[in-house]
Amino acid sequence: MRQLAFQRAREWRPPVWRDPERGQQLHVDILVDDIEVAEQAVLALGARRAPGETDAEGFRVYLDPAGHPFCFTFHGLGT
């Protein structure tokens, strides 16, 4: 079984991508088998591609609806 837990921050400020004053509080990289299928799934759930980012080194950067960044990796992380 895999579990992931989060804790609320009392004075939380939403992150702003690439702004060091409002940076990320957490970052998750997720290995996917098919980047195009995975992308369509997260876009349908409300995520968006991070502006100005490319598929550098097998990572694609997204922002969740609140602006938290996360990446899909699709080149066999660790292989």
N, C-alpha and C positions, 0 to 999 in steps of 0.2 A: 504494500500500500504506500502511496505517496501522498503527502499532505503539505499544504502551504498555508501559513497563517499570516495575518496582518494585524497591526495595532494602529488605532486612530491617533493622530497627532492633535494636541489641543490647539495650537496656533498655526495650523496648516495654511500654507500659501501655495496655490497651484503653481507648478513649474511652467517656465516659458522656455521652449527649446532654444538652446545655444545662448541663453542669458545666464551668466555666472551668478548674478544676484538672485535668480529665481530658478536654480538648477534642479536637477532630478534628485529625488529622495531615495529612489530604488531603481535598479535597472535589471531587467530579466532578458536573457538570451534563450531562445527556444529553437532547438534543432527540428527542422521539418524535412519530410521526404520530398514534397513537391511544393516549391515556393509559390507557384501561381495559384494552386488550390488553397493553400494556407492564406495567401493574401486575400483572395476573394472572400474567405470565411471571416477574417477579421474586419475587412471593410464593411461587410454586411452587418457586423455587430457594432459599428460606429467608430472604428479606428480610422486613421488616415495616414498616408505616407508622410514622413517628416519632410518639410520643405528643403529643397536643395541637396538631399541625400541621394547617393547612388548605391549600386550593389557592390560597394568596395569590399574586396576580400571575402566575398560570400556572405555578407551580412546585408540585410535590408532593414532600415529603421522605420518604425511606426510610432504614432502617438495615440494613446487611448483617448476616449472622449474628454477626459479631464486634462489631457496634455502630458501625461506621464509617458516617457519614451520606453520602448522595448524593441528588441531585434529578433528577426528570424534569421537563422543561419542555415545554409543549405548546401554546404560543401563538406560535410562530414567532420564536424568539430572533433578534434582530437585524433583524427586518423591520418 
